[in-house]
Amino acid sequence: MTTEDGSLLIKPALKQELAFYQRIQSDPAEAFIALKKYTPKFLGTLTLEGEAAGSIDEGTLQIKPVGERKESLVLENLSHKFSKPNILDIKLGTVLYDDAANEDKVQRMLKTARETTSLETGVRLTGFQVYDNSTGVAVNTPKSYGKSIKPADLPDGVGRFFPAGDAEGSSQGLPKATLIPILESIRAEIAEIRDALSKLEFRMVGGSILIIYEADWERAAEGIKQYLASHSKPKADAEEEEEDEEDESDDEDHAPPPAYTVKMIDFAHTKVEAGIGPDEGVLLGVDTTLKLLDGRIATLKA
């Protein structure tokens, strides 16, 4: 569910996912501090205590208790600030089942990993949408596409999600002058995610990197221009500006539209446990993602 203005998501709270979000808010470890900026903002939980029936105007309003209290996570809606969000979910990892899976599910997930790109590359493209410039309508590529392709087809999939729109007759994509710096910035942030994950002792099943970027040409160009300007300032100036921003509670309401966002999502089957080391299958997936972005950037520059 979303709030009325669409800015927040309300999703059922699963125990491990709630625990992960709570820990990432408070754990002083370097890896958690680094990862926090790459997860959706977590605003806490809501609990459904009862269901309303009747009318308050007619004096017949009653609150009926629910059989079981239902707790939900309240998270930012990552696509809310975009006018035309192009969205890609990259599922990470080579292992698609957790410790609680029965033998039947283990075998099914092993088969799925072998028959898709997951086992060899640690990634699967689980569907994406890209806006058509001529119609203004999002064109969806379903999950079945990501399940059907082979590792050698992954560069084509990434090319479909990041098309260049200044080619003659192209109905999708941004101009290269905008798209390339967006890709380079996305790549840099995913490299930071990789560094943080390499320092975390965890296992993640079903987690994803979510990439969103703006399809509207003017908003995307202005967004990446503002981003690059803010990140090219000397460190002292940047830190001073960051402190000023923290003092202004309404900064986000007046901030320029983003050109893109990169976040880690889906932690329902994520556990952090001392002694187990980093999740090598997830790290493989992040490395594959970085290589795919490098390939796309090189192709566009060529």
HULINPE-V433328 format. One record per residue. N is the residue number from 1. RES is the residue in three letters. PSI is psi in whole degrees, -180 to 180 (999 if undefined). BURIAL is 1 if it has 16 or more other C-alpha atoms within 10 Angstrom, else 0. D_CENTER is the distance of its C-alpha to the mean C-alpha in whole Angstrom. Layout:
BEGIN
N/RES/PSI/BURIAL/D_CENTER  N/RES/PSI/BURIAL/D_CENTER
END
This chain:
BEGIN
1/MET/159/0/17  2/THR/161/0/17  3/THR/169/0/19  4/GLU/-37/0/22  5/ASP/-2/0/20  6/GLY/4/0/17  7/SER/-19/0/15  8/LEU/148/1/15  9/LEU/141/1/13  10/ILE/111/1/16  11/LYS/150/0/15  12/PRO/136/1/18  13/ALA/114/1/18  14/LEU/146/0/18  15/LYS/-49/0/20  16/GLN/-36/0/18  17/GLU/-44/1/15  18/LEU/-44/1/17  19/ALA/-39/1/19  20/PHE/-46/1/16  21/TYR/-39/1/14  22/GLN/-39/0/18  23/ARG/-39/0/19  24/ILE/-19/1/16  25/GLN/-27/0/18  26/SER/-18/0/21  27/ASP/126/0/21  28/PRO/-1/0/23  29/ALA/144/0/22  30/GLU/-41/0/21  31/ALA/-41/1/18  32/PHE/-39/1/17  33/ILE/-42/0/17  34/ALA/-38/1/15  35/LEU/-26/1/12  36/LYS/-40/1/12  37/LYS/-14/0/11  38/TYR/24/1/8  39/THR/155/1/7  40/PRO/146/1/8  41/LYS/129/1/11  42/PHE/120/1/14  43/LEU/6/0/17  44/GLY/-156/0/19  45/THR/158/0/20  46/LEU/143/0/22  47/THR/125/0/25  48/LEU/108/0/27  49/GLU/-28/0/30  50/GLY/173/0/32  51/GLU/135/0/32  52/ALA/142/0/34  53/ALA/148/0/37  54/GLY/-167/0/40  55/SER/134/0/40  56/ILE/-32/0/41  57/ASP/-37/0/43  58/GLU/0/0/45  59/GLY/20/0/45  60/THR/12/0/44  61/LEU/130/0/40  62/GLN/143/0/40  63/ILE/111/0/37  64/LYS/126/0/37  65/PRO/142/0/35  66/VAL/155/0/33  67/GLY/-33/0/34  68/GLU/130/0/31  69/ARG/128/0/29  70/LYS/116/0/25  71/GLU/140/1/22  72/SER/148/1/19  73/LEU/143/1/16  74/VAL/114/1/16  75/LEU/156/1/12  76/GLU/145/1/11  77/ASN/108/1/10  78/LEU/-25/1/8  79/SER/-4/1/10  80/HIS/-36/0/13  81/LYS/-3/1/14  82/PHE/145/1/14  83/SER/-50/0/17  84/LYS/86/1/16  85/PRO/120/1/12  86/ASN/127/1/12  87/ILE/131/1/9  88/LEU/131/1/8  89/ASP/117/1/7  90/ILE/108/1/8  91/LYS/130/1/10  92/LEU/152/1/11  93/GLY/155/1/15  94/THR/-16/1/19  95/VAL/124/1/20  96/LEU/14/1/18  97/TYR/152/1/21  98/ASP/-175/1/21  99/ASP/-24/0/24  100/ALA/-6/0/25  101/ALA/140/0/25  102/ASN/172/0/29  103/GLU/-36/0/30  104/ASP/-45/0/30  105/LYS/-39/0/26  106/VAL/-47/1/26  107/GLN/-39/0/28  108/ARG/-41/0/26  109/MET/-34/1/23  110/LEU/-42/1/25  111/LYS/-43/0/26  112/THR/-43/1/23  113/ALA/-42/1/21  114/ARG/-38/0/25  115/GLU/-5/0/25  116/THR/-168/1/21  117/THR/-6/1/19  118/SER/-49/1/18  119/LEU/-44/1/21  120/GLU/-35/1/22  121/THR/-16/1/19  122/GLY/10/1/16  123/VAL/154/1/14  124/ARG/132/1/14  125/LEU/110/1/13  126/THR/42/1/12  127/GLY/147/1/13  128/PHE/164/1/12  129/GLN/141/1/14  130/VAL/131/1/16  131/TYR/142/1/18  132/ASP/122/1/22  133/ASN/-31/1/23  134/SER/-33/0/27  135/THR/-21/0/26  136/GLY/16/0/23  137/VAL/140/0/22  138/ALA/132/1/18  139/VAL/122/0/19  140/ASN/135/0/17  141/THR/117/1/17  142/PRO/169/0/17  143/LYS/-30/0/16  144/SER/-30/0/20  145/TYR/-50/0/19  146/GLY/-30/1/17  147/LYS/-21/1/19  148/SER/-21/0/22  149/ILE/163/1/22  150/LYS/165/0/23  151/PRO/-37/0/22  152/ALA/-18/0/24  153/ASP/-8/0/22  154/LEU/-41/1/19  155/PRO/-35/1/20  156/ASP/-40/0/21  157/GLY/-42/1/17  158/VAL/-35/1/16  159/GLY/-35/1/19  160/ARG/-34/1/18  161/PHE/-28/1/15  162/PHE/62/1/16  163/PRO/152/1/20  164/ALA/126/1/22  165/GLY/2/1/24  166/ASP/5/0/27  167/ALA/149/0/28  168/GLU/128/0/31  169/GLY/2/0/31  170/SER/130/0/27  171/SER/-6/1/25  172/GLN/156/1/22  173/GLY/164/1/20  174/LEU/158/1/20  175/PRO/148/1/23  176/LYS/-35/1/23  177/ALA/-25/0/24  178/THR/-41/1/21  179/LEU/-42/1/19  180/ILE/-49/1/20  181/PRO/-31/1/19  182/ILE/-46/1/16  183/LEU/-43/1/15  184/GLU/-37/0/17  185/SER/-41/1/15  186/ILE/-44/1/12  187/ARG/-42/1/14  188/ALA/-39/0/15  189/GLU/-37/1/12  190/ILE/-32/1/11  191/ALA/-37/1/14  192/GLU/-40/0/14  193/ILE/-44/1/12  194/ARG/-43/1/14  195/ASP/-42/1/17  196/ALA/-44/1/16  197/LEU/-32/1/15  198/SER/-19/1/18  199/LYS/4/0/20  200/LEU/135/1/19  201/GLU/105/1/21  202/PHE/166/1/19  203/ARG/132/1/18  204/MET/125/1/15  205/VAL/125/1/15  206/GLY/5/1/12  207/GLY/157/1/9  208/SER/158/1/7  209/ILE/124/1/5  210/LEU/124/1/2  211/ILE/127/1/5  212/ILE/134/1/7  213/TYR/156/1/11  214/GLU/131/1/14  215/ALA/-21/1/17  216/ASP/124/1/20  217/TRP/-48/1/22  218/GLU/-45/0/23  219/ARG/-40/1/20  220/ALA/-44/1/18  221/ALA/-44/1/21  222/GLU/-39/0/22  223/GLY/-46/1/18  224/ILE/-30/1/18  225/LYS/-47/1/22  226/GLN/-41/1/21  227/TYR/-48/1/19  228/LEU/-36/0/21  229/ALA/-42/0/24  230/SER/-29/0/22  231/HIS/-2/0/21  232/SER/-2/0/25  233/LYS/152/0/27  234/PRO/151/0/29  235/LYS/-43/0/27  236/ALA/-43/0/30  237/ASP/-41/0/29  238/ALA/-42/0/25  239/GLU/-39/0/26  240/GLU/-41/0/28  241/GLU/-39/0/26  242/GLU/-41/0/23  243/GLU/-39/0/26  244/ASP/-39/0/27  245/GLU/-38/0/24  246/GLU/-27/0/24  247/ASP/-14/0/27  248/GLU/110/0/26  249/SER/-23/0/25  250/ASP/17/0/24  251/ASP/-44/0/23  252/GLU/-31/0/19  253/ASP/-26/0/21  254/HIS/3/0/23  255/ALA/150/0/20  256/PRO/153/0/20  257/PRO/140/1/17  258/PRO/150/1/14  259/ALA/-31/1/14  260/TYR/169/1/11  261/THR/148/1/8  262/VAL/125/1/5  263/LYS/152/1/4  264/MET/135/1/5  265/ILE/170/1/5  266/ASP/84/1/9  267/PHE/23/1/11  268/ALA/-24/1/14  269/HIS/46/1/16  270/THR/132/1/15  271/LYS/142/1/19  272/VAL/124/1/20  273/GLU/127/0/23  274/ALA/137/0/26  275/GLY/-12/0/27  276/ILE/-12/0/25  277/GLY/177/0/23  278/PRO/159/1/20  279/ASP/103/1/18  280/GLU/-32/1/20  281/GLY/-39/1/18  282/VAL/-43/1/15  283/LEU/-38/1/16  284/LEU/-43/1/18  285/GLY/-40/1/14  286/VAL/-40/1/13  287/ASP/-41/1/16  288/THR/-43/1/16  289/THR/-43/1/13  290/LEU/-42/1/15  291/LYS/-40/0/18  292/LEU/-40/1/17  293/LEU/-41/1/16  294/ASP/-43/0/19  295/GLY/-41/0/21  296/ARG/-42/1/19  297/ILE/-45/1/20  298/ALA/-41/0/24  299/THR/-44/0/24  300/LEU/-39/0/24  301/LYS/-33/0/26  302/ALA/999/0/29
END
